[in-house]
Amino acid sequence: MQATIQENKEHFKGSTEKKVYELLEKLNIKYDKIDHEPVFTAFEAVKVVTKNIKGIGCKNLFLQDTAKNYYLYFVTETKRADLKALRAIIGSKRLSFASEEKLYELLKLTKGSVTPLGVVNDSGKVIVLLDKDLTGHKVLMHPGINTTTLSIEYSDLIRVLEYCGNKYIEVDL
C-alpha cells in the first residue's frame, strides 16, 4: 500500500533539518542561526527575522517547465520574479509553479519551508537558479523547517550545491 503524502511528511519530519546540519558540519560551513515563530513567506520572514540576524532575505520559488525539469529559484526578497525573463535565460518555452507534491517528492520540503538546502534530499534532479545579486553576501534561508533561519555565506551555499551534485545557474535579472 502506498503511503499518503501526510504519512510521508510525518516520517521525514525533522530529517531534512538534521541532514542540513550534518552536511554543514561535514563541509565545515559556519552559520548564524535564529529560532522564531513559523513564517510562510519572504515578506513575513523579513519582518520577523532580519532585524535579528544579518543576511539578505530571499524568496524561494519551486518551478517546472513543460519538459518536467524542476527549478528552485532563490532570489532576493525585494525582486519581482519575472518568469518570462527567467524562461529566456534557461531556454524554456514555459515555466509554472510546481506542485506541493513534487516539492515534497523531490526535496522533502513543504510549502513555507522551501530552501536551496533541500538539495540534501535530491538526486540532482532540481536545478537551482541563483540571483546573481546574492554573490558575495550572507544569505538567509531555512534549514528545512520554517521556525529557524540560517545565515550563511553565498559561497558556502555554492559549496553545498556542488557537494550534493546539483546544477546551478546564476541568474542576472
Backbone hydrogen bonds, N-H to C=O, Kabsch-Sander energy under -0.5 kcal/mol:
donor,donor_aa,acceptor,acceptor_aa,energy
8,N,4,T,-2.4
9,K,5,I,-2.8
10,E,6,Q,-2.1
11,H,7,E,-2.1
12,F,8,N,-2.5
13,K,9,K,-0.9
15,S,12,F,-2.3
16,T,12,F,-0.8
18,K,14,G,-2.3
19,K,15,S,-2.6
20,V,16,T,-2.7
21,Y,17,E,-2.3
22,E,18,K,-2.3
23,L,19,K,-2.5
24,L,20,V,-2.7
25,E,21,Y,-2.2
26,K,22,E,-2.6
27,L,23,L,-2.6
28,N,25,E,-1.3
29,I,24,L,-3.2
30,K,28,N,-0.6
32,D,151,S,-1.9
34,I,149,T,-2.2
36,H,147,T,-2.6
39,V,146,N,-1.7
45,A,41,T,-2.4
46,V,42,A,-2.4
47,K,43,F,-1.6
48,V,44,E,-2.2
49,V,45,A,-3.7
50,T,45,A,-1.0
52,N,49,V,-2.8
53,I,49,V,-0.6
56,I,138,K,-2.5
57,G,55,G,-0.5
59,K,75,V,-3.2
61,L,73,Y,-2.3
63,L,61,L,-0.7
63,L,71,Y,-3.2
64,Q,96,S,-2.6
65,D,69,N,-1.7
66,T,94,R,-0.7
68,K,65,D,-1.8
70,Y,125,K,-0.7
71,Y,63,L,-2.6
72,L,127,I,-2.3
73,Y,61,L,-3.1
73,Y,71,Y,-0.6
74,F,72,L,-0.7
74,F,129,L,-3.2
75,V,59,K,-2.3
75,V,73,Y,-0.7
77,E,57,G,-2.7
79,K,76,T,-1.6
82,D,80,R,-1.0
83,L,81,A,-1.2
86,L,82,D,-2.2
87,R,83,L,-2.6
88,A,84,K,-1.7
89,I,85,A,-1.7
90,I,86,L,-2.2
91,G,87,R,-1.2
92,S,87,R,-2.3
96,S,64,Q,-2.4
98,A,62,F,-2.3
103,L,99,S,-2.1
104,Y,100,E,-2.2
105,E,101,E,-2.9
106,L,102,K,-2.8
107,L,103,L,-2.1
108,K,104,Y,-1.5
109,L,103,L,-1.0
113,S,110,T,-2.5
118,G,115,T,-1.8
119,V,116,P,-1.5
120,V,117,L,-1.7
121,N,118,G,-2.3
122,D,119,V,-1.1
127,I,70,Y,-2.8
127,I,125,K,-0.5
128,V,167,K,-2.4
129,L,72,L,-2.6
129,L,127,I,-0.6
130,L,128,V,-0.6
130,L,169,I,-2.9
131,D,74,F,-2.5
132,K,171,V,-3.1
134,L,131,D,-2.1
135,T,132,K,-1.6
137,H,134,L,-2.0
139,V,152,I,-3.2
140,L,56,I,-2.4
141,M,150,L,-2.1
148,T,145,I,-1.1
149,T,34,I,-2.6
150,L,141,M,-3.5
151,S,32,D,-2.4
152,I,139,V,-2.2
152,I,150,L,-0.5
154,Y,137,H,-2.5
156,D,153,E,-0.7
157,L,153,E,-1.6
158,I,154,Y,-2.0
159,R,155,S,-1.6
160,V,156,D,-2.0
161,L,157,L,-2.4
162,E,158,I,-2.6
163,Y,159,R,-2.5
164,C,160,V,-2.4
165,G,161,L,-0.7
165,G,162,E,-0.7
166,N,161,L,-2.3
169,I,128,V,-2.4
171,V,130,L,-3.7
171,V,169,I,-0.5
173,L,171,V,-0.7
